[in-house]
Amino acid sequence: MIEDKARELGRLIGQSTEYKAVKRANDALGEDTAAVELLKQMEQLRMNAQQMIQRGERPTEEMEKELDTLLGKVQGQPVYQRLVAAQENFDKTMGKVNDWIVEGIEKGAQSSIITLG
């Protein structure tokens, strides 16, 4: 029963306007070659810095400046801004869903009546 309800909840979330907005924004970002290239550069730089840290080295100041520059460029992309806004809205919705689940758990724990439907 719980599994069925969870799957139904997942289906409903997948049909929500908030989820659809995140999916559209993510798809649009993936189609924007300039934004994708900036994100790839950032990821490569991040991986290089992580490898340096694992070797006990400190990333260079130049690397940090380059990362800041790339981050500024990415954040300036309208397609990225739309994704961030859509993700924030979806996260708020999921926060409410979590609150409703907790509320239901608390009510269920207080109830002595067992329901199967």
C-alpha positions in Angstrom: 0.0 0.0 0.0 2.7 2.5 0.9 4.6 1.7 -2.3 1.5 2.3 -4.4 0.9 5.6 -2.7 4.5 6.7 -3.1 4.4 5.8 -6.8 1.2 7.8 -7.2 2.7 10.7 -5.4 5.8 10.5 -7.7 3.5 10.4 -10.8 1.6 13.5 -9.6 4.9 15.3 -8.9 6.1 14.4 -12.4 2.9 16.0 -13.8 3.2 19.2 -11.7 3.9 22.5 -13.4 6.9 23.0 -11.2 8.5 19.8 -12.3 7.7 20.4 -16.0 9.2 23.9 -15.7 12.5 22.4 -14.3 12.5 19.8 -17.1 12.0 22.4 -19.8 14.6 24.7 -18.4 17.1 21.8 -18.0 16.5 20.7 -21.6 16.9 24.3 -22.8 20.2 24.6 -21.0 21.4 21.4 -22.6 20.6 22.8 -26.0 22.5 26.0 -25.4 26.0 25.2 -26.7 27.6 28.3 -25.1 26.2 27.6 -21.7 27.2 23.9 -21.9 30.7 24.8 -22.9 31.0 27.1 -19.9 29.7 24.4 -17.6 32.2 21.9 -19.1 35.1 24.3 -18.5 33.9 24.9 -14.9 33.7 21.1 -14.3 37.1 20.5 -15.7 38.6 23.3 -13.6 36.8 21.9 -10.5 38.2 18.4 -11.2 41.7 19.8 -11.6 41.4 21.7 -8.3 40.0 18.6 -6.6 43.0 16.5 -7.8 45.4 19.1 -6.5 43.7 19.1 -3.1 43.9 15.3 -3.0 47.7 15.6 -3.7 47.9 18.0 -0.8 48.4 21.0 -3.0 46.4 24.2 -3.0 44.7 25.4 -6.1 46.4 28.4 -7.6 45.0 31.9 -7.4 44.7 31.9 -11.2 42.5 28.8 -11.0 40.3 30.5 -8.4 40.0 33.6 -10.6 39.2 31.6 -13.7 36.5 29.7 -11.8 35.0 33.0 -10.6 35.0 34.4 -14.1 33.4 31.2 -15.5 30.8 31.2 -12.7 30.0 34.8 -13.5 29.6 34.0 -17.2 27.4 31.0 -16.5 25.2 32.9 -14.0 24.8 35.7 -16.6 23.2 33.2 -19.1 19.4 33.7 -19.3 18.9 30.0 -19.9 20.8 29.3 -16.6 18.9 31.9 -14.7 15.6 30.3 -15.9 16.9 26.9 -14.7 17.8 28.3 -11.2 14.4 30.0 -10.8 12.6 26.8 -11.9 14.6 24.7 -9.6 14.0 27.0 -6.7 10.2 26.8 -7.3 10.4 23.0 -7.5 12.4 22.9 -4.3 9.8 25.0 -2.5 7.1 22.6 -3.8 9.0 19.6 -2.6 9.5 21.2 0.8 5.8 21.6 1.1 5.3 18.0 0.0 7.8 16.9 2.7 5.9 19.0 5.3 2.6 17.3 4.3 4.2 13.9 4.6 5.5 14.7 8.0 2.1 16.0 9.0 0.5 12.8 7.8 3.1 10.7 9.7 2.4 12.5 12.9 -1.4 12.2 12.5 -0.9 8.5 11.6 1.2 7.9 14.7 -1.5 9.4 16.9 -4.3 7.4 15.4 -5.2 4.0 16.9 -7.4 3.2 13.9 -5.6 1.1 11.2 -6.7 1.9 7.7 -5.8 -0.2 4.6 -7.2 2.1 1.9 
